[in-house]
Amino acid sequence: ASSSINDVEHRLIELLNLFNSKTCQLVLGAGAVKLGKNKTISAKILAITCRCLQFIKITLPKIKAHFDQLK
């Protein structure tokens, strides 16, 4: 059971790293504009990105607490 928990934790870290990388690239680096996906990085896109970060900030401690109980 411990190895499967470690695997899930590792995959969650990979997912968060991917989100961070893509967000930086597409939003902060204006990659979405360069790819022609958006004309500009609008306030709406920034707000959606902010909400995603808020969701992660709220849920991550709860996920960590859950895994800590399983160990």
N, C-alpha and C positions, 0 to 999 in steps of 0.2 A: 504493500500500500504506500509506503514511504517513497519508493521510486516513482510511482505514478503521480504522486503529489508533486515531487520535484520536476517531473516532466511537464505537468500542467503549469507550474510556476515558471519554468524556463520558456514555455511557449507564450505565456502571457507577457513576459519581458520582451520576447521577440516581437510580439504584436505591438506593444507600446513603442518600442524602438522604431518599428516600421511606420507607425502613425506619426511619430515625431519627425522622422526623416522626410516623409512625403509632405507633411504639413509645412515644414521649413522650405522644402523645395518648391512646392506649388503655390503656397500663399506668401510666405515671407520673401522668397526668391523670385516671385512673380512667374514661376514656371507655367502656371495655368494660362497666363497671357501669352507667353512665348509659344506654347503649344497650340494657341488659337482656341482654347476651351472657353476663355472669358476675354472680354475686351479690356476689362480692368479688374483689379482686386477691389470689389465693392465693400461697402459697410456691411451688407448682408452676408457676404462670404466671411468677413472677419467676425461677425456676430455668431455665425454657425460654428466657426472654428473655436471661438471662445466658449460656447455652450458645450462643445465636445470636451474641451479641457476641464470645464467645471464638472461635467459628468465623471470624468476620470478622477478628478480630485476628490469627489464625494465617494465614489464606489471603491477606489483602490484600498483605502484603509479597511473597509468592510470585507473585501476579498482577502486581504492579508490576515485579518482577525479570524476569518473562517478557516484558512489554511493553518494558522497557528493552533487552532483547536484540534485539528486533525492529526497534528504531529505528536 
